[in-house]
Amino acid sequence: MTTHFITAEITMQESVADLHQEISATLSNYGQPLRWAVTSIDAQQQTLALEAVVTTD
């Protein structure tokens, strides 16, 4: 098992449930998330920046 620190940018969603689903889908492209955080919000461009630690086999 290897851990990786990643950053990603996603588009804001209308609801919290949709946002969580978008975050999960984005992070699953990199591995299994251990933790993640929204680190910045760009209201003008409607995007969120994420930082996460993920594991891969």
N, CA, C and O atoms as a Tripos MOL2 file, in Angstrom:
@<TRIPOS>MOLECULE
protein
  228   227    57     0     0
PROTEIN
NO_CHARGES

@<TRIPOS>ATOM
      1 N           0.8500   -1.1710    0.0000 N.3       1 MET1
      2 CA          0.0000    0.0000    0.0000 C.3       1 MET1
      3 C           0.8980    1.2380    0.0000 C.2       1 MET1
      4 O           1.8510    1.3320    0.7740 O.2       1 MET1
      5 N           0.5790    2.1700   -0.8700 N.am      2 THR2
      6 CA          1.3270    3.4140   -0.9910 C.3       2 THR2
      7 C           0.3710    4.5830   -0.7850 C.2       2 THR2
      8 O          -0.7580    4.5630   -1.2740 O.2       2 THR2
      9 N           0.8290    5.6000   -0.0590 N.am      3 THR3
     10 CA          0.0100    6.7970    0.1220 C.3       3 THR3
     11 C           0.5020    7.9020   -0.8030 C.2       3 THR3
     12 O           1.6940    8.0040   -1.0940 O.2       3 THR3
     13 N          -0.4180    8.7110   -1.2500 N.am      4 HIS4
     14 CA         -0.1160    9.8230   -2.1490 C.3       4 HIS4
     15 C          -0.8670   11.0580   -1.6800 C.2       4 HIS4
     16 O          -2.0170   10.9650   -1.2490 O.2       4 HIS4
     17 N          -0.2210   12.2100   -1.7620 N.am      5 PHE5
     18 CA         -0.8660   13.4950   -1.5110 C.3       5 PHE5
     19 C          -1.2580   14.0580   -2.8650 C.2       5 PHE5
     20 O          -0.4190   14.1730   -3.7570 O.2       5 PHE5
     21 N          -2.5230   14.4070   -3.0230 N.am      6 ILE6
     22 CA         -2.9800   14.9410   -4.3040 C.3       6 ILE6
     23 C          -3.7370   16.2500   -4.1100 C.2       6 ILE6
     24 O          -4.2410   16.5480   -3.0270 O.2       6 ILE6
     25 N          -3.8000   17.0090   -5.1770 N.am      7 THR7
     26 CA         -4.6540   18.1930   -5.2280 C.3       7 THR7
     27 C          -5.5590   18.0370   -6.4440 C.2       7 THR7
     28 O          -5.1590   17.4550   -7.4530 O.2       7 THR7
     29 N          -6.7600   18.5510   -6.3480 N.am      8 ALA8
     30 CA         -7.7140   18.4640   -7.4530 C.3       8 ALA8
     31 C          -8.6180   19.6870   -7.4090 C.2       8 ALA8
     32 O          -8.7560   20.3470   -6.3790 O.2       8 ALA8
     33 N          -9.2230   19.9700   -8.5440 N.am      9 GLU9
     34 CA        -10.1740   21.0700   -8.6390 C.3       9 GLU9
     35 C         -11.4700   20.5190   -9.2090 C.2       9 GLU9
     36 O         -11.4590   19.7990  -10.2080 O.2       9 GLU9
     37 N         -12.5800   20.8540   -8.5760 N.am     10 ILE10
     38 CA        -13.8820   20.3910   -9.0530 C.3      10 ILE10
     39 C         -14.8370   21.5700   -9.1610 C.2      10 ILE10
     40 O         -14.6010   22.6370   -8.5940 O.2      10 ILE10
     41 N         -15.9090   21.3560   -9.8930 N.am     11 THR11
     42 CA        -16.9480   22.3660  -10.0600 C.3      11 THR11
     43 C         -17.9180   22.3070   -8.8910 C.2      11 THR11
     44 O         -18.2780   21.2250   -8.4280 O.2      11 THR11
     45 N         -18.3400   23.4700   -8.4150 N.am     12 MET12
     46 CA        -19.3390   23.5280   -7.3440 C.3      12 MET12
     47 C         -20.6210   22.8450   -7.7980 C.2      12 MET12
     48 O         -20.9530   22.8430   -8.9830 O.2      12 MET12
     49 N         -21.3390   22.2640   -6.8370 N.am     13 GLN13
     50 CA        -22.5940   21.5780   -7.1040 C.3      13 GLN13
     51 C         -23.7280   22.2870   -6.3730 C.2      13 GLN13
     52 O         -23.4940   23.0720   -5.4540 O.2      13 GLN13
     53 N         -24.9440   22.0050   -6.7850 N.am     14 GLU14
     54 CA        -26.1250   22.6580   -6.2040 C.3      14 GLU14
     55 C         -26.4200   22.2020   -4.7840 C.2      14 GLU14
     56 O         -26.8740   22.9990   -3.9630 O.2      14 GLU14
     57 N         -26.1700   20.9260   -4.4810 N.am     15 SER15
     58 CA        -26.5040   20.4000   -3.1540 C.3      15 SER15
     59 C         -25.2780   19.7630   -2.5100 C.2      15 SER15
     60 O         -24.3080   19.4270   -3.1900 O.2      15 SER15
     61 N         -25.3340   19.6050   -1.2100 N.am     16 VAL16
     62 CA        -24.2390   18.9720   -0.4710 C.3      16 VAL16
     63 C         -24.0760   17.5230   -0.9150 C.2      16 VAL16
     64 O         -22.9500   17.0440   -1.0520 O.2      16 VAL16
     65 N         -25.1810   16.8220   -1.1410 N.am     17 ALA17
     66 CA        -25.1160   15.4230   -1.5820 C.3      17 ALA17
     67 C         -24.4170   15.3170   -2.9370 C.2      17 ALA17
     68 O         -23.5840   14.4330   -3.1360 O.2      17 ALA17
     69 N         -24.7510   16.2080   -3.8640 N.am     18 ASP18
     70 CA        -24.1030   16.2040   -5.1770 C.3      18 ASP18
     71 C         -22.6250   16.5520   -5.0530 C.2      18 ASP18
     72 O         -21.7910   15.9740   -5.7500 O.2      18 ASP18
     73 N         -22.3000   17.4850   -4.1790 N.am     19 LEU19
     74 CA        -20.9070   17.8660   -3.9650 C.3      19 LEU19
     75 C         -20.1080   16.6860   -3.4220 C.2      19 LEU19
     76 O         -19.0090   16.4070   -3.9000 O.2      19 LEU19
     77 N         -20.6490   16.0010   -2.4360 N.am     20 HIS20
     78 CA        -19.9540   14.8470   -1.8600 C.3      20 HIS20
     79 C         -19.7520   13.7550   -2.9120 C.2      20 HIS20
     80 O         -18.6930   13.1300   -2.9610 O.2      20 HIS20
     81 N         -20.7490   13.5270   -3.7430 N.am     21 GLN21
     82 CA        -20.6400   12.5300   -4.8070 C.3      21 GLN21
     83 C         -19.5510   12.9260   -5.8080 C.2      21 GLN21
     84 O         -18.7800   12.0710   -6.2450 O.2      21 GLN21
     85 N         -19.4790   14.1900   -6.1710 N.am     22 GLU22
     86 CA        -18.4570   14.6770   -7.1040 C.3      22 GLU22
     87 C         -17.0600   14.5350   -6.5060 C.2      22 GLU22
     88 O         -16.1250   14.1310   -7.1980 O.2      22 GLU22
     89 N         -16.9160   14.8660   -5.2260 N.am     23 ILE23
     90 CA        -15.6240   14.7210   -4.5470 C.3      23 ILE23
     91 C         -15.2090   13.2550   -4.5220 C.2      23 ILE23
     92 O         -14.0660   12.9290   -4.8430 O.2      23 ILE23
     93 N         -16.1200   12.3740   -4.1460 N.am     24 SER24
     94 CA        -15.8170   10.9380   -4.0880 C.3      24 SER24
     95 C         -15.4130   10.3960   -5.4520 C.2      24 SER24
     96 O         -14.4530    9.6330   -5.5610 O.2      24 SER24
     97 N         -16.1370   10.7850   -6.4820 N.am     25 ALA25
     98 CA        -15.8290   10.3150   -7.8330 C.3      25 ALA25
     99 C         -14.4610   10.8130   -8.2970 C.2      25 ALA25
    100 O         -13.6960   10.0620   -8.9020 O.2      25 ALA25
    101 N         -14.1580   12.0670   -8.0160 N.am     26 THR26
    102 CA        -12.8670   12.6330   -8.4130 C.3      26 THR26
    103 C         -11.7190   11.9390   -7.6970 C.2      26 THR26
    104 O         -10.7290   11.5620   -8.3240 O.2      26 THR26
    105 N         -11.8490   11.7710   -6.3860 N.am     27 LEU27
    106 CA        -10.7630   11.1680   -5.6160 C.3      27 LEU27
    107 C         -10.5740    9.6920   -5.9280 C.2      27 LEU27
    108 O          -9.4560    9.1860   -5.8390 O.2      27 LEU27
    109 N         -11.6370    8.9940   -6.2900 N.am     28 SER28
    110 CA        -11.5060    7.5680   -6.6070 C.3      28 SER28
    111 C         -10.6600    7.3390   -7.8560 C.2      28 SER28
    112 O         -10.1570    6.2350   -8.0630 O.2      28 SER28
    113 N         -10.4950    8.3640   -8.6890 N.am     29 ASN29
    114 CA         -9.5990    8.2530   -9.8460 C.3      29 ASN29
    115 C          -8.1410    8.1150   -9.4210 C.2      29 ASN29
    116 O          -7.3200    7.6050  -10.1830 O.2      29 ASN29
    117 N          -7.8150    8.5600   -8.2220 N.am     30 TYR30
    118 CA         -6.4410    8.5520   -7.7310 C.3      30 TYR30
    119 C          -6.1580    7.4030   -6.7720 C.2      30 TYR30
    120 O          -4.9980    7.0330   -6.5900 O.2      30 TYR30
    121 N          -7.1870    6.8290   -6.1550 N.am     31 GLY31
    122 CA         -7.0200    5.7590   -5.1780 C.3      31 GLY31
    123 C          -8.1180    5.8230   -4.1370 C.2      31 GLY31
    124 O          -9.1540    6.4540   -4.3450 O.2      31 GLY31
    125 N          -7.8810    5.1610   -3.0120 N.am     32 GLN32
    126 CA         -8.8470    5.1380   -1.9060 C.3      32 GLN32
    127 C          -8.5510    6.3070   -0.9670 C.2      32 GLN32
    128 O          -7.4760    6.3430   -0.3690 O.2      32 GLN32
    129 N          -9.4650    7.2580   -0.8200 N.am     33 PRO33
    130 CA         -9.1940    8.4160    0.0390 C.3      33 PRO33
    131 C          -9.0990    8.0400    1.5180 C.2      33 PRO33
    132 O          -9.9460    7.3150    2.0410 O.2      33 PRO33
    133 N          -8.0640    8.5410    2.1800 N.am     34 LEU34
    134 CA         -7.9430    8.4230    3.6320 C.3      34 LEU34
    135 C          -8.5320    9.6550    4.3010 C.2      34 LEU34
    136 O          -9.2230    9.5620    5.3150 O.2      34 LEU34
    137 N          -8.2450   10.8120    3.7110 N.am     35 ARG35
    138 CA         -8.7970   12.0710    4.2080 C.3      35 ARG35
    139 C          -8.7730   13.0670    3.0650 C.2      35 ARG35
    140 O          -7.9820   12.9440    2.1300 O.2      35 ARG35
    141 N          -9.6520   14.0550    3.1530 N.am     36 TRP36
    142 CA         -9.6500   15.1190    2.1580 C.3      36 TRP36
    143 C         -10.1810   16.3950    2.7990 C.2      36 TRP36
    144 O         -10.8510   16.3610    3.8310 O.2      36 TRP36
    145 N          -9.8650   17.5230    2.1610 N.am     37 ALA37
    146 CA        -10.3240   18.8150    2.6600 C.3      37 ALA37
    147 C         -10.5040   19.7710    1.4860 C.2      37 ALA37
    148 O          -9.7500   19.7340    0.5130 O.2      37 ALA37
    149 N         -11.5080   20.6180    1.5960 N.am     38 VAL38
    150 CA        -11.6670   21.7300    0.6570 C.3      38 VAL38
    151 C         -10.7300   22.8210    1.1500 C.2      38 VAL38
    152 O         -10.8640   23.2950    2.2780 O.2      38 VAL38
    153 N          -9.7810   23.2220    0.3070 N.am     39 THR39
    154 CA         -8.7750   24.1930    0.7390 C.3      39 THR39
    155 C          -9.0170   25.6000    0.2100 C.2      39 THR39
    156 O          -8.4950   26.5690    0.7620 O.2      39 THR39
    157 N          -9.8030   25.7190   -0.8530 N.am     40 SER40
    158 CA        -10.1640   27.0580   -1.3270 C.3      40 SER40
    159 C         -11.4040   26.9730   -2.2060 C.2      40 SER40
    160 O         -11.7260   25.9300   -2.7760 O.2      40 SER40
    161 N         -12.0810   28.1000   -2.2930 N.am     41 ILE41
    162 CA        -13.2920   28.2170   -3.1030 C.3      41 ILE41
    163 C         -13.1420   29.4420   -3.9910 C.2      41 ILE41
    164 O         -12.8180   30.5290   -3.5140 O.2      41 ILE41
    165 N         -13.3780   29.2610   -5.2790 N.am     42 ASP42
    166 CA        -13.3860   30.3780   -6.2180 C.3      42 ASP42
    167 C         -14.8400   30.6120   -6.6210 C.2      42 ASP42
    168 O         -15.3600   29.9420   -7.5130 O.2      42 ASP42
    169 N         -15.4880   31.5620   -5.9580 N.am     43 ALA43
    170 CA        -16.9090   31.8190   -6.1970 C.3      43 ALA43
    171 C         -17.1640   32.3320   -7.6120 C.2      43 ALA43
    172 O         -18.2080   32.0470   -8.1990 O.2      43 ALA43
    173 N         -16.2230   33.0780   -8.1520 N.am     44 GLN44
    174 CA        -16.4050   33.6320   -9.4900 C.3      44 GLN44
    175 C         -16.4050   32.5290  -10.5520 C.2      44 GLN44
    176 O         -17.2380   32.5350  -11.4580 O.2      44 GLN44
    177 N         -15.4660   31.5820  -10.4350 N.am     45 GLN45
    178 CA        -15.3940   30.4890  -11.4080 C.3      45 GLN45
    179 C         -16.2020   29.2670  -10.9840 C.2      45 GLN45
    180 O         -16.3000   28.2940  -11.7320 O.2      45 GLN45
    181 N         -16.7920   29.3150   -9.7640 N.am     46 GLN46
    182 CA        -17.6110   28.2220   -9.2460 C.3      46 GLN46
    183 C         -16.8260   26.9110   -9.1390 C.2      46 GLN46
    184 O         -17.3090   25.8530   -9.5420 O.2      46 GLN46
    185 N         -15.5930   26.9980   -8.5820 N.am     47 THR47
    186 CA        -14.7670   25.8060   -8.4030 C.3      47 THR47
    187 C         -14.2840   25.6980   -6.9640 C.2      47 THR47
    188 O         -14.2160   26.6870   -6.2340 O.2      47 THR47
    189 N         -13.9510   24.4700   -6.5750 N.am     48 LEU48
    190 CA        -13.3790   24.1740   -5.2640 C.3      48 LEU48
    191 C         -12.0310   23.5140   -5.4700 C.2      48 LEU48
    192 O         -11.8640   22.7110   -6.3870 O.2      48 LEU48
    193 N         -11.0700   23.8470   -4.6250 N.am     49 ALA49
    194 CA         -9.7840   23.1550   -4.6250 C.3      49 ALA49
    195 C          -9.7860   22.1570   -3.4770 C.2      49 ALA49
    196 O         -10.2010   22.4760   -2.3620 O.2      49 ALA49
    197 N          -9.3200   20.9480   -3.7610 N.am     50 LEU50
    198 CA         -9.2520   19.8800   -2.7690 C.3      50 LEU50
    199 C          -7.8130   19.4570   -2.5540 C.2      50 LEU50
    200 O          -6.9940   19.5080   -3.4720 O.2      50 LEU50
    201 N          -7.5130   19.0400   -1.3380 N.am     51 GLU51
    202 CA         -6.2730   18.3380   -1.0310 C.3      51 GLU51
    203 C          -6.6850   17.0360   -0.3840 C.2      51 GLU51
    204 O          -7.6200   17.0030    0.4160 O.2      51 GLU51
    205 N          -5.9910   15.9570   -0.7260 N.am     52 ALA52
    206 CA         -6.3670   14.6510   -0.1900 C.3      52 ALA52
    207 C          -5.1450   13.7590   -0.0460 C.2      52 ALA52
    208 O          -4.1290   13.9410   -0.7180 O.2      52 ALA52
    209 N          -5.2760   12.7950    0.8470 N.am     53 VAL53
    210 CA         -4.3200   11.7020    0.9610 C.3      53 VAL53
    211 C          -5.0780   10.4520    0.5410 C.2      53 VAL53
    212 O          -6.1330   10.1370    1.0920 O.2      53 VAL53
    213 N          -4.5260    9.7380   -0.4490 N.am     54 VAL54
    214 CA         -5.1560    8.5200   -0.9510 C.3      54 VAL54
    215 C          -4.1570    7.3730   -0.8870 C.2      54 VAL54
    216 O          -2.9470    7.5930   -0.8350 O.2      54 VAL54
    217 N          -4.6730    6.1510   -0.8910 N.am     55 THR55
    218 CA         -3.8120    4.9720   -0.9300 C.3      55 THR55
    219 C          -4.0520    4.2120   -2.2270 C.2      55 THR55
    220 O          -5.1490    4.2200   -2.7840 O.2      55 THR55
    221 N          -2.9980    3.5600   -2.6860 N.am     56 THR56
    222 CA         -3.0880    2.6660   -3.8420 C.3      56 THR56
    223 C          -2.3950    1.3640   -3.4790 C.2      56 THR56
    224 O          -1.5150    1.3350   -2.6190 O.2      56 THR56
    225 N          -2.7990    0.2930   -4.1380 N.am     57 ASP57
    226 CA         -2.1820   -1.0170   -3.8740 C.3      57 ASP57
    227 C          -0.8560   -1.1690   -4.5630 C.2      57 ASP57
    228 O          -0.2130   -2.2120   -4.4410 O.2      57 ASP57
@<TRIPOS>BOND
     1     1     2 1
     2     2     3 1
     3     3     4 2
     4     3     5 am
     5     5     6 1
     6     6     7 1
     7     7     8 2
     8     7     9 am
     9     9    10 1
    10    10    11 1
    11    11    12 2
    12    11    13 am
    13    13    14 1
    14    14    15 1
    15    15    16 2
    16    15    17 am
    17    17    18 1
    18    18    19 1
    19    19    20 2
    20    19    21 am
    21    21    22 1
    22    22    23 1
    23    23    24 2
    24    23    25 am
    25    25    26 1
    26    26    27 1
    27    27    28 2
    28    27    29 am
    29    29    30 1
    30    30    31 1
    31    31    32 2
    32    31    33 am
    33    33    34 1
    34    34    35 1
    35    35    36 2
    36    35    37 am
    37    37    38 1
    38    38    39 1
    39    39    40 2
    40    39    41 am
    41    41    42 1
    42    42    43 1
    43    43    44 2
    44    43    45 am
    45    45    46 1
    46    46    47 1
    47    47    48 2
    48    47    49 am
    49    49    50 1
    50    50    51 1
    51    51    52 2
    52    51    53 am
    53    53    54 1
    54    54    55 1
    55    55    56 2
    56    55    57 am
    57    57    58 1
    58    58    59 1
    59    59    60 2
    60    59    61 am
    61    61    62 1
    62    62    63 1
    63    63    64 2
    64    63    65 am
    65    65    66 1
    66    66    67 1
    67    67    68 2
    68    67    69 am
    69    69    70 1
    70    70    71 1
    71    71    72 2
    72    71    73 am
    73    73    74 1
    74    74    75 1
    75    75    76 2
    76    75    77 am
    77    77    78 1
    78    78    79 1
    79    79    80 2
    80    79    81 am
    81    81    82 1
    82    82    83 1
    83    83    84 2
    84    83    85 am
    85    85    86 1
    86    86    87 1
    87    87    88 2
    88    87    89 am
    89    89    90 1
    90    90    91 1
    91    91    92 2
    92    91    93 am
    93    93    94 1
    94    94    95 1
    95    95    96 2
    96    95    97 am
    97    97    98 1
    98    98    99 1
    99    99   100 2
   100    99   101 am
   101   101   102 1
   102   102   103 1
   103   103   104 2
   104   103   105 am
   105   105   106 1
   106   106   107 1
   107   107   108 2
   108   107   109 am
   109   109   110 1
   110   110   111 1
   111   111   112 2
   112   111   113 am
   113   113   114 1
   114   114   115 1
   115   115   116 2
   116   115   117 am
   117   117   118 1
   118   118   119 1
   119   119   120 2
   120   119   121 am
   121   121   122 1
   122   122   123 1
   123   123   124 2
   124   123   125 am
   125   125   126 1
   126   126   127 1
   127   127   128 2
   128   127   129 am
   129   129   130 1
   130   130   131 1
   131   131   132 2
   132   131   133 am
   133   133   134 1
   134   134   135 1
   135   135   136 2
   136   135   137 am
   137   137   138 1
   138   138   139 1
   139   139   140 2
   140   139   141 am
   141   141   142 1
   142   142   143 1
   143   143   144 2
   144   143   145 am
   145   145   146 1
   146   146   147 1
   147   147   148 2
   148   147   149 am
   149   149   150 1
   150   150   151 1
   151   151   152 2
   152   151   153 am
   153   153   154 1
   154   154   155 1
   155   155   156 2
   156   155   157 am
   157   157   158 1
   158   158   159 1
   159   159   160 2
   160   159   161 am
   161   161   162 1
   162   162   163 1
   163   163   164 2
   164   163   165 am
   165   165   166 1
   166   166   167 1
   167   167   168 2
   168   167   169 am
   169   169   170 1
   170   170   171 1
   171   171   172 2
   172   171   173 am
   173   173   174 1
   174   174   175 1
   175   175   176 2
   176   175   177 am
   177   177   178 1
   178   178   179 1
   179   179   180 2
   180   179   181 am
   181   181   182 1
   182   182   183 1
   183   183   184 2
   184   183   185 am
   185   185   186 1
   186   186   187 1
   187   187   188 2
   188   187   189 am
   189   189   190 1
   190   190   191 1
   191   191   192 2
   192   191   193 am
   193   193   194 1
   194   194   195 1
   195   195   196 2
   196   195   197 am
   197   197   198 1
   198   198   199 1
   199   199   200 2
   200   199   201 am
   201   201   202 1
   202   202   203 1
   203   203   204 2
   204   203   205 am
   205   205   206 1
   206   206   207 1
   207   207   208 2
   208   207   209 am
   209   209   210 1
   210   210   211 1
   211   211   212 2
   212   211   213 am
   213   213   214 1
   214   214   215 1
   215   215   216 2
   216   215   217 am
   217   217   218 1
   218   218   219 1
   219   219   220 2
   220   219   221 am
   221   221   222 1
   222   222   223 1
   223   223   224 2
   224   223   225 am
   225   225   226 1
   226   226   227 1
   227   227   228 2
@<TRIPOS>SUBSTRUCTURE
     1 MET1         2 RESIDUE 1 A MET
     2 THR2         6 RESIDUE 1 A THR
     3 THR3        10 RESIDUE 1 A THR
     4 HIS4        14 RESIDUE 1 A HIS
     5 PHE5        18 RESIDUE 1 A PHE
     6 ILE6        22 RESIDUE 1 A ILE
     7 THR7        26 RESIDUE 1 A THR
     8 ALA8        30 RESIDUE 1 A ALA
     9 GLU9        34 RESIDUE 1 A GLU
    10 ILE10       38 RESIDUE 1 A ILE
    11 THR11       42 RESIDUE 1 A THR
    12 MET12       46 RESIDUE 1 A MET
    13 GLN13       50 RESIDUE 1 A GLN
    14 GLU14       54 RESIDUE 1 A GLU
    15 SER15       58 RESIDUE 1 A SER
    16 VAL16       62 RESIDUE 1 A VAL
    17 ALA17       66 RESIDUE 1 A ALA
    18 ASP18       70 RESIDUE 1 A ASP
    19 LEU19       74 RESIDUE 1 A LEU
    20 HIS20       78 RESIDUE 1 A HIS
    21 GLN21       82 RESIDUE 1 A GLN
    22 GLU22       86 RESIDUE 1 A GLU
    23 ILE23       90 RESIDUE 1 A ILE
    24 SER24       94 RESIDUE 1 A SER
    25 ALA25       98 RESIDUE 1 A ALA
    26 THR26      102 RESIDUE 1 A THR
    27 LEU27      106 RESIDUE 1 A LEU
    28 SER28      110 RESIDUE 1 A SER
    29 ASN29      114 RESIDUE 1 A ASN
    30 TYR30      118 RESIDUE 1 A TYR
    31 GLY31      122 RESIDUE 1 A GLY
    32 GLN32      126 RESIDUE 1 A GLN
    33 PRO33      130 RESIDUE 1 A PRO
    34 LEU34      134 RESIDUE 1 A LEU
    35 ARG35      138 RESIDUE 1 A ARG
    36 TRP36      142 RESIDUE 1 A TRP
    37 ALA37      146 RESIDUE 1 A ALA
    38 VAL38      150 RESIDUE 1 A VAL
    39 THR39      154 RESIDUE 1 A THR
    40 SER40      158 RESIDUE 1 A SER
    41 ILE41      162 RESIDUE 1 A ILE
    42 ASP42      166 RESIDUE 1 A ASP
    43 ALA43      170 RESIDUE 1 A ALA
    44 GLN44      174 RESIDUE 1 A GLN
    45 GLN45      178 RESIDUE 1 A GLN
    46 GLN46      182 RESIDUE 1 A GLN
    47 THR47      186 RESIDUE 1 A THR
    48 LEU48      190 RESIDUE 1 A LEU
    49 ALA49      194 RESIDUE 1 A ALA
    50 LEU50      198 RESIDUE 1 A LEU
    51 GLU51      202 RESIDUE 1 A GLU
    52 ALA52      206 RESIDUE 1 A ALA
    53 VAL53      210 RESIDUE 1 A VAL
    54 VAL54      214 RESIDUE 1 A VAL
    55 THR55      218 RESIDUE 1 A THR
    56 THR56      222 RESIDUE 1 A THR
    57 ASP57      226 RESIDUE 1 A ASP
